[in-house]
Each structure stands twice: as structure tokens, then as C-alpha cells.
Amino acid sequence: MKRLWEVKEPRFATGKMPRLCALLALLFAAGCSLCAADVGTFTPCLQFFYRSWPPKGLAGTPICQRFINKYRFATLYSRPRRSPWFSAYLYTVPAGKRPSASWKFEPQLAYPGGDGNMEQFPPGPLDQNIVESQAVQLDYINSTYSRGHLNPSLHHMSHDTRSSTFTLTNVVPQKNGSNDGPWELLEHSVNHTLATYCLGDAYVVTGIIPYRNDEHWLKNHRVAVPEYMWSAYCCPKYNQSLPKELTNAFPTYAGIGRNDPNSSEEIVPVDKTVKKQFRGYDVRNMSLETLEMYLKDRFNTVVSVFYEQCTGSDLTENT
């Protein structure tokens, strides 16, 4: 079956081919991609996945998130939910201040032939194709949910990459008690752990778990609200001299956070001693195997986050 993003190859006069190939090579070197769409395939941005292997088991629309003509991270997007299933990225030690929240959208979700670079929301009324294809800022205004990053700006060094995380295709409706509390602590903990002990590339995938039955929505079925958020990292090369409390945290580790204080405690128990504003938004750290067990149970299919669960030979290094 022909994919929607496939196009027929144009025919060129033989004498023009060398010049055309040279031009395409220069554009590719500059970070542009004319031969592959940014929406519909992960092919142009496989570098954000361990062993170039995207997570298996979840269905959605792949987005290679491009900003200022450079791929920054990857997202599996749900068009019906107008929110992402997961975002995948390479962790780098952060530098500088947090960028201002300049929110963006994905043009190719609205127009398949549109610009592959994410764009800032313009002032005034939006094109209806944009409104129908993805979440917009009005969906979050006057709601009880914040814009919860899956790929956080905290986990990046480059200012442009940090700015690229402020796209609504990378966020889900997240309660402030989670976003400003236990989930924020998890992001800082992962940042410290990877910055201190990971010696090579660190691959991170952060996603959501939907409600099992009664889905929750923003603005009358506009944007689906997740019941839980999850995150996992894969650091193939790490310092073997780990403190005792981190001996099980490499090469991979994971966590699930509550996004609904009224959810059952089967997956994540509630610590009733924490401050009231954060109560019911606990995060439970766990192994990758345990995370994938919960994902399988909720999605009714095997979900594999990393290639061979981030295992292999020569993973560690003494320092």
C-alpha cells in the first residue's frame, strides 16, 4: 500500500543530475531534508533512539521535531487525542537559563506539504486546519491543567533545542500538583544522575498512560488527559563506581507518575504525609521491565521502549 507521505520521483534531464545531486547534498549537510517528510516517519531522526530503534507497540503519527532547520527530538503523536504518546530525545547536560515559553505548533499536521519547522503561534484567530489537527493555546487557557512537557527543556544544553521543547505537540494536560511537584523532582533527579554518571549518549523516552475506560478531556473532547506519565532512560556507557542507591539505576531505569489524585494505588501508591498541594501526584521509580509490564497491561499489547532493553556488551567503564 502506498504511504500518504510517498511521492513520485520526478524525472530530470541527464545533464542536470550532477548539479541537482550536488545541491541536494549541500542542503542535506545544512540540516534540511527535502526527500523525507517531518511528519509520518521517524526515518530522518532515528538518532534520538537507542540503536536507531523507536519504541514498539504504540500506534500514532511520527513527528521529527525540527526547529531552525535542525532535528531536535522525536514524538509519536495521536491525532485523535491531539496530544503525544511519547517524545524521545538525547539528554545533554543543561546550560543557561530556561527559555521563555514561546509556544509553537506543527505545520505539517495541518498541511502535509507545509514547512517542516515548528512555528510559533501567530497572534489573532488561527487557521481552522491548525485548530482541527492539533492542540492550540486556547485549549489550556482557563483549564485546571498546565502544559506538561514530555521532553523537558531542562534536559538540554543548546538554547535552541531547549526552546524547541515548547511546542504543544510535546506537551500533555498535566496537573500542577504533578508538574510543579513530584514529576519536577523526577526530571531533576534524572538530570543529576545522567550528568554525574553517564559517560556517553543517554537516550530518554517519556510518554503517557491513558485512562483504561472513562477518558478525560480538555474543552469538550479537544485534548485527551493522561492518567499517568512515564519516563525511562538508557545510558549504555556509565561509570561503574556507582553509589549504593544507584546500583540498579544503570544502564536503564524508569518511573511512573500520577496525574490524577483519585486514581487507584495499584500502579503508584500515595504518600499521605506529603504537602496537600502535591498529595496524590506521587512518582514511583521502577525497572524498565516493570514499566513495560504496566504498559502492556494498559495498552493490551507488548510495548518495548528500548532495543533489547538497553542491554549489550561493554556497557560500563571504570573511572
Salt bridges, closest charged atoms under 4 A:
GLU6 OE2 - ARG3 NH1 3.55
ASP38 OD2 - ARG66 NH2 2.55
ASP139 OD1 - ARG222 NE 2.91
GLU184 OE2 - HIS188 NE2 3.99
GLU215 OE2 - ARG81 NH1 2.65
GLU227 OE1 - ARG298 NH1 2.89
GLU265 OE2 - LYS272 NZ 3.37
ASP297 OD2 - ARG212 NH2 2.64
GLU317 OE1 - LYS237 NZ 3.18
